[in-house]
Amino acid sequence: MTREFLSHSKGRFFGWGVLLLAVIFMAAGESLDAQNYNRSNNNSSNRSNNRSGSNRSNYSGGGDYGDYEDYSIRDFYRWGYRTAVGGFSIDADHVVRTAPTEASRELAGRIRSLLTEIPADLDTASPMRKISLRRLSAEVRSCLANDRPIPDSILFLGGLTGIEYVAAVPEERDIYIAGPAEGWTVSETGEIVGKESGKPIFRLEDLLTILRSWNTETPEVITCSIDPTPEGIAAVAELGALATDAEREEAIGLMDVSFTGVPANSRVAAVLAAADYSLKTISLGYEEVPIKNFPSYFETIKTGGTANYGQRFWISPVYNKIYHGTDSLTWKLSDTGVETLTEREHLAADGSRKASGKKDAQAVKWAANMSKRYDEVAAAVPVFADAKNCMELALCVAVIYAKHLPEKSGLSLTDLTGEAVFPASPLPAPAKVPGFSLSRPVGNKGAVSVTGGISINPWEAVQNGTALDAELDEVRLAFAGENWYAD
């Protein structure tokens, strides 16, 4: 199969994730009420209730989803918590919300009680755990054929916390992936994380989602975008400068969440939507990142100058050099970085918007700090670490397809790219985000930021960012025995 991979430039984002009106002029000498902007994780009960929802059923499985023991908790657990990721939930109306802390802890406790005992050889940290996709596929097929649940060890890919190698092994008719791994546990927000590092564990479901999505001649770049409707933008513009936060929030209404490259009902989509949402709230200072000296974008604004523009922030992976052996069968993936990008956008009263091609100095500074400290932020806000895992899986899958490893190895990925393992989820997919009044006081005028978006495109790196490393000829990933993993 010949694939024509979509080109992509960092300067252009497929789904901009625009969130709200740019600048609202205020009457001279008047300022917005400070209480509208003094929000932290423990403040603004009205907005907190709106984000979190007053209904505990987001986590407890009320309504159409049964109760913990009956339906939803079992499927959250077995399907990778598609509706509960990194402290965020997706309610029955498909709205992404910040999950109440108590509900998150309750869910985490119930999930913890469902975890099976970790095999002893997987409960120890390993600098290099190897996984055979052929043997993994056979194990999954056997589970399905015998109506057995897929073991945790497979669902969590043997405890992988990174992927360093991908290799075709023709003599075994196999493809191997390998990287650091450790035993796993459940975090306070219900995520499966490494016992030692606290990093999110890679998921079988996420790997299969990307393998399936890109098993095509023209794979799409993976994007997530959160956008207000034109009607919402126009409605906010009509309110005028003295409107309250609540009035602007009601006017903007629910904003749309859209995806390319992966199904909206996949766990990958849920992770990206939650990370996109969190990027917005952090940049605006609605939520605080519990690390030192990390101000929000609004905290960095020092002047009262205004213009009819907003800010767009989006995150994208930085894929470093990829190395291969002389036979191009073994590939070494370098560490993946994550950068935050920004650009101004002009917004009109009729609800239309247009990228300006220009950048705001303070926005650039904040984006650079977010890029530099991304791993610190991800350690404190786990959904960003989960999003990075998706970026690394995307690179792994791009190498598999772009370098024709199934053909070189003789391994068919049909069992993994079919729908039998993780069928379409009946649980709600992320489709909406609550509207926010994003205005913040800057001198005598109120600035309103525009932010959000994620783009994952490994194709350029895989096509043009590779180099020969003859030492990889000595790397041996194949292993004896019948198990699907080995250290």
NORGINOR-V701164 format. One record per pair of residues at least 12 apart in sequence whose C-alpha atoms are under 7 Angstrom apart, sorted by the first residue. I is the first residue (numbers start at 0). J is the second residue. D is the distance in whole Angstrom. If there is no record, write none. Layout:
i: [I & I]
j: [J & J]
d: [D & D]
This chain:
i: [0 & 1 & 2 & 2 & 3 & 3 & 4 & 4 & 4 & 5 & 5 & 5 & 5 & 6 & 12 & 13 & 14 & 14 & 14 & 14 & 15 & 15 & 16 & 16 & 16 & 16 & 16 & 16 & 17 & 17 & 17 & 17 & 17 & 17 & 17 & 18 & 18 & 18 & 18 & 18 & 18 & 19 & 19 & 19 & 19 & 19 & 20 & 20 & 20 & 20 & 20 & 20 & 21 & 21 & 21 & 21 & 21 & 21 & 21 & 21 & 22 & 22 & 22 & 22 & 22 & 22 & 22 & 22 & 23 & 23 & 23 & 23 & 23 & 24 & 24 & 24 & 25 & 25 & 25 & 25 & 25 & 27 & 28 & 29 & 30 & 30 & 30 & 31 & 35 & 36 & 38 & 39 & 39 & 39 & 40 & 40 & 50 & 50 & 50 & 51 & 51 & 51 & 51 & 55 & 57 & 57 & 57 & 58 & 58 & 60 & 76 & 79 & 81 & 81 & 81 & 82 & 82 & 84 & 84 & 84 & 85 & 85 & 85 & 85 & 86 & 86 & 86 & 87 & 89 & 89 & 90 & 91 & 93 & 93 & 93 & 93 & 93 & 94 & 94 & 94 & 94 & 95 & 95 & 95 & 103 & 103 & 103 & 104 & 104 & 106 & 107 & 107 & 107 & 107 & 107 & 110 & 111 & 115 & 121 & 121 & 121 & 122 & 122 & 123 & 123 & 124 & 124 & 124 & 125 & 125 & 125 & 125 & 126 & 126 & 126 & 127 & 127 & 127 & 127 & 127 & 128 & 128 & 128 & 128 & 128 & 128 & 128 & 129 & 129 & 129 & 129 & 129 & 129 & 129 & 129 & 130 & 130 & 130 & 130 & 130 & 130 & 131 & 131 & 131 & 131 & 131 & 131 & 132 & 132 & 132 & 133 & 133 & 134 & 135 & 136 & 136 & 153 & 154 & 154 & 155 & 155 & 155 & 155 & 156 & 156 & 156 & 158 & 158 & 158 & 158 & 158 & 158 & 159 & 159 & 159 & 159 & 159 & 159 & 160 & 160 & 160 & 160 & 160 & 160 & 161 & 161 & 162 & 162 & 162 & 163 & 163 & 163 & 163 & 163 & 164 & 164 & 164 & 164 & 164 & 164 & 165 & 165 & 165 & 165 & 165 & 166 & 166 & 166 & 167 & 167 & 167 & 167 & 167 & 168 & 169 & 169 & 169 & 172 & 172 & 172 & 173 & 173 & 174 & 175 & 181 & 181 & 182 & 199 & 199 & 201 & 204 & 205 & 205 & 206 & 207 & 207 & 208 & 209 & 209 & 209 & 210 & 210 & 211 & 212 & 212 & 219 & 219 & 220 & 220 & 220 & 220 & 221 & 221 & 221 & 221 & 221 & 221 & 222 & 222 & 222 & 222 & 222 & 222 & 223 & 223 & 223 & 223 & 223 & 223 & 223 & 223 & 224 & 224 & 224 & 224 & 224 & 224 & 225 & 225 & 225 & 225 & 225 & 225 & 226 & 226 & 226 & 227 & 227 & 227 & 228 & 229 & 229 & 230 & 231 & 231 & 231 & 232 & 232 & 233 & 233 & 233 & 234 & 234 & 235 & 235 & 235 & 236 & 244 & 247 & 248 & 248 & 248 & 251 & 252 & 252 & 253 & 253 & 253 & 253 & 254 & 254 & 254 & 254 & 255 & 255 & 255 & 256 & 256 & 256 & 256 & 257 & 263 & 263 & 264 & 264 & 267 & 269 & 270 & 270 & 270 & 271 & 271 & 272 & 273 & 274 & 274 & 274 & 275 & 275 & 275 & 276 & 278 & 279 & 279 & 281 & 282 & 282 & 283 & 283 & 283 & 284 & 288 & 288 & 289 & 296 & 296 & 299 & 300 & 302 & 303 & 303 & 303 & 303 & 307 & 307 & 308 & 308 & 308 & 308 & 309 & 309 & 309 & 309 & 309 & 309 & 310 & 310 & 310 & 310 & 310 & 310 & 310 & 311 & 311 & 311 & 311 & 311 & 311 & 311 & 312 & 312 & 312 & 312 & 312 & 312 & 313 & 313 & 313 & 313 & 313 & 313 & 314 & 314 & 314 & 314 & 314 & 314 & 314 & 315 & 315 & 315 & 315 & 315 & 315 & 316 & 316 & 316 & 316 & 316 & 316 & 317 & 317 & 317 & 317 & 318 & 318 & 318 & 318 & 319 & 319 & 319 & 320 & 320 & 320 & 321 & 321 & 321 & 321 & 322 & 322 & 322 & 322 & 323 & 323 & 323 & 323 & 324 & 324 & 324 & 324 & 324 & 325 & 325 & 325 & 329 & 335 & 337 & 337 & 338 & 339 & 339 & 339 & 339 & 340 & 341 & 341 & 341 & 341 & 342 & 342 & 342 & 343 & 343 & 343 & 343 & 343 & 390 & 393 & 394 & 397 & 397 & 397 & 398]
j: [216 & 216 & 216 & 217 & 216 & 217 & 217 & 218 & 458 & 217 & 218 & 219 & 220 & 459 & 454 & 222 & 222 & 223 & 224 & 452 & 224 & 452 & 224 & 225 & 226 & 450 & 451 & 452 & 225 & 226 & 227 & 311 & 449 & 450 & 451 & 225 & 226 & 227 & 449 & 450 & 451 & 227 & 232 & 437 & 448 & 449 & 232 & 309 & 346 & 447 & 448 & 449 & 307 & 308 & 309 & 346 & 446 & 447 & 448 & 449 & 305 & 306 & 307 & 308 & 309 & 445 & 446 & 447 & 240 & 444 & 445 & 446 & 447 & 240 & 444 & 445 & 240 & 241 & 443 & 444 & 445 & 443 & 443 & 443 & 440 & 443 & 444 & 440 & 244 & 439 & 285 & 285 & 286 & 287 & 286 & 287 & 96 & 97 & 433 & 96 & 97 & 98 & 99 & 102 & 88 & 89 & 90 & 102 & 106 & 72 & 110 & 266 & 265 & 266 & 269 & 269 & 427 & 190 & 270 & 382 & 188 & 190 & 381 & 382 & 98 & 103 & 188 & 273 & 427 & 429 & 427 & 427 & 427 & 428 & 429 & 430 & 431 & 429 & 430 & 431 & 432 & 429 & 431 & 432 & 187 & 188 & 189 & 187 & 188 & 189 & 185 & 186 & 187 & 188 & 189 & 189 & 185 & 151 & 157 & 181 & 182 & 181 & 182 & 181 & 182 & 180 & 181 & 182 & 179 & 180 & 181 & 486 & 178 & 179 & 180 & 177 & 178 & 179 & 180 & 486 & 177 & 178 & 179 & 180 & 484 & 485 & 486 & 175 & 176 & 177 & 178 & 476 & 484 & 485 & 486 & 175 & 176 & 177 & 483 & 484 & 485 & 173 & 174 & 175 & 176 & 483 & 484 & 173 & 174 & 175 & 173 & 174 & 483 & 483 & 414 & 415 & 203 & 202 & 203 & 200 & 201 & 202 & 203 & 201 & 202 & 203 & 180 & 181 & 182 & 183 & 200 & 201 & 178 & 179 & 180 & 181 & 200 & 201 & 179 & 180 & 198 & 199 & 200 & 201 & 178 & 179 & 176 & 177 & 178 & 177 & 178 & 331 & 332 & 333 & 176 & 177 & 178 & 330 & 331 & 332 & 177 & 329 & 330 & 331 & 395 & 328 & 329 & 330 & 328 & 329 & 404 & 407 & 408 & 408 & 407 & 408 & 409 & 408 & 409 & 410 & 408 & 410 & 408 & 476 & 193 & 194 & 194 & 384 & 385 & 388 & 421 & 266 & 267 & 392 & 415 & 416 & 265 & 261 & 393 & 396 & 396 & 416 & 416 & 260 & 261 & 259 & 260 & 259 & 260 & 455 & 456 & 259 & 260 & 261 & 454 & 455 & 456 & 258 & 259 & 260 & 453 & 454 & 455 & 257 & 258 & 259 & 271 & 272 & 452 & 453 & 454 & 256 & 257 & 258 & 451 & 452 & 453 & 254 & 255 & 256 & 257 & 451 & 452 & 254 & 255 & 256 & 251 & 254 & 255 & 254 & 350 & 351 & 350 & 250 & 251 & 252 & 251 & 350 & 348 & 349 & 350 & 250 & 251 & 247 & 250 & 251 & 348 & 436 & 436 & 434 & 435 & 436 & 434 & 433 & 434 & 431 & 432 & 433 & 434 & 431 & 432 & 433 & 434 & 430 & 431 & 432 & 429 & 430 & 431 & 432 & 430 & 428 & 429 & 424 & 428 & 389 & 429 & 382 & 385 & 386 & 386 & 453 & 429 & 382 & 382 & 383 & 386 & 451 & 452 & 453 & 451 & 451 & 450 & 451 & 295 & 295 & 296 & 295 & 296 & 297 & 297 & 376 & 379 & 379 & 362 & 365 & 361 & 361 & 441 & 441 & 442 & 443 & 444 & 345 & 346 & 343 & 344 & 345 & 346 & 343 & 344 & 345 & 447 & 448 & 449 & 341 & 342 & 343 & 344 & 448 & 449 & 450 & 341 & 342 & 343 & 344 & 449 & 450 & 451 & 339 & 340 & 341 & 450 & 451 & 452 & 339 & 340 & 341 & 451 & 452 & 453 & 337 & 338 & 339 & 340 & 452 & 453 & 454 & 337 & 338 & 339 & 453 & 454 & 455 & 335 & 336 & 337 & 338 & 390 & 455 & 335 & 336 & 337 & 338 & 335 & 336 & 457 & 460 & 333 & 334 & 335 & 333 & 464 & 465 & 333 & 464 & 465 & 466 & 465 & 466 & 467 & 468 & 466 & 467 & 468 & 471 & 467 & 468 & 469 & 471 & 472 & 467 & 469 & 472 & 471 & 391 & 370 & 373 & 370 & 366 & 367 & 369 & 370 & 366 & 358 & 362 & 363 & 366 & 356 & 357 & 358 & 355 & 356 & 357 & 358 & 359 & 455 & 457 & 457 & 457 & 458 & 461 & 461]
d: [7 & 6 & 4 & 6 & 6 & 5 & 6 & 6 & 6 & 7 & 7 & 6 & 7 & 7 & 7 & 7 & 6 & 6 & 5 & 7 & 6 & 6 & 4 & 4 & 5 & 7 & 5 & 4 & 6 & 5 & 7 & 6 & 6 & 6 & 6 & 6 & 5 & 6 & 5 & 6 & 7 & 6 & 7 & 7 & 7 & 5 & 6 & 7 & 6 & 6 & 7 & 7 & 6 & 5 & 4 & 7 & 7 & 5 & 5 & 6 & 7 & 7 & 6 & 6 & 7 & 6 & 5 & 5 & 6 & 7 & 5 & 6 & 7 & 6 & 5 & 6 & 5 & 7 & 6 & 5 & 6 & 6 & 6 & 6 & 7 & 6 & 7 & 6 & 7 & 7 & 5 & 6 & 5 & 6 & 6 & 7 & 5 & 6 & 7 & 5 & 5 & 5 & 6 & 7 & 6 & 7 & 5 & 6 & 7 & 7 & 6 & 7 & 7 & 5 & 6 & 7 & 7 & 7 & 6 & 7 & 6 & 6 & 5 & 5 & 5 & 6 & 5 & 6 & 7 & 6 & 7 & 6 & 5 & 6 & 5 & 5 & 6 & 6 & 6 & 5 & 5 & 6 & 6 & 5 & 7 & 5 & 7 & 5 & 6 & 6 & 6 & 7 & 6 & 6 & 4 & 7 & 6 & 7 & 6 & 7 & 6 & 6 & 4 & 6 & 6 & 6 & 4 & 6 & 6 & 5 & 6 & 7 & 7 & 4 & 7 & 6 & 5 & 5 & 7 & 6 & 5 & 5 & 6 & 6 & 7 & 6 & 5 & 7 & 6 & 4 & 7 & 7 & 5 & 5 & 6 & 6 & 5 & 6 & 6 & 4 & 7 & 7 & 6 & 5 & 7 & 5 & 6 & 7 & 6 & 6 & 5 & 7 & 5 & 5 & 6 & 6 & 7 & 6 & 5 & 6 & 6 & 5 & 6 & 6 & 6 & 6 & 5 & 5 & 6 & 6 & 6 & 7 & 6 & 6 & 4 & 7 & 6 & 6 & 6 & 5 & 7 & 7 & 5 & 6 & 5 & 6 & 7 & 6 & 4 & 6 & 5 & 6 & 5 & 7 & 6 & 5 & 7 & 6 & 5 & 6 & 7 & 6 & 5 & 7 & 7 & 5 & 4 & 6 & 5 & 6 & 5 & 7 & 5 & 5 & 6 & 4 & 6 & 5 & 5 & 5 & 6 & 5 & 7 & 7 & 6 & 7 & 6 & 7 & 6 & 7 & 7 & 7 & 6 & 6 & 6 & 6 & 7 & 7 & 7 & 7 & 6 & 6 & 5 & 6 & 6 & 7 & 5 & 7 & 5 & 6 & 5 & 5 & 4 & 6 & 6 & 5 & 7 & 5 & 5 & 7 & 5 & 4 & 6 & 6 & 5 & 7 & 6 & 6 & 6 & 5 & 7 & 6 & 5 & 6 & 7 & 5 & 7 & 6 & 6 & 5 & 7 & 7 & 7 & 5 & 5 & 7 & 7 & 4 & 6 & 6 & 4 & 6 & 6 & 6 & 4 & 6 & 6 & 5 & 5 & 5 & 5 & 6 & 7 & 6 & 6 & 6 & 6 & 5 & 5 & 5 & 5 & 5 & 6 & 7 & 5 & 6 & 6 & 5 & 5 & 5 & 5 & 6 & 6 & 6 & 5 & 7 & 7 & 5 & 5 & 7 & 7 & 6 & 7 & 6 & 4 & 7 & 6 & 7 & 7 & 6 & 6 & 7 & 7 & 7 & 6 & 6 & 7 & 5 & 6 & 6 & 7 & 6 & 5 & 5 & 6 & 5 & 5 & 6 & 6 & 6 & 7 & 7 & 7 & 6 & 7 & 6 & 6 & 6 & 7 & 5 & 5 & 7 & 6 & 6 & 7 & 6 & 5 & 4 & 6 & 5 & 5 & 6 & 7 & 5 & 5 & 7 & 6 & 5 & 6 & 5 & 4 & 6 & 5 & 5 & 6 & 7 & 5 & 4 & 6 & 7 & 6 & 5 & 5 & 5 & 7 & 6 & 5 & 7 & 5 & 4 & 5 & 7 & 6 & 4 & 6 & 6 & 5 & 7 & 6 & 6 & 7 & 6 & 5 & 6 & 7 & 6 & 4 & 6 & 6 & 6 & 6 & 5 & 5 & 7 & 5 & 7 & 7 & 6 & 6 & 7 & 6 & 6 & 5 & 6 & 6 & 6 & 5 & 6 & 5 & 5 & 6 & 6 & 6 & 5 & 6 & 7 & 6 & 5 & 5 & 5 & 5 & 7 & 6 & 7 & 7 & 7 & 6 & 7 & 4 & 5 & 7 & 6 & 5 & 6 & 7 & 7 & 6 & 7 & 7 & 6 & 5 & 6 & 7 & 6 & 5 & 7 & 6 & 7 & 5 & 7 & 7 & 7 & 6]
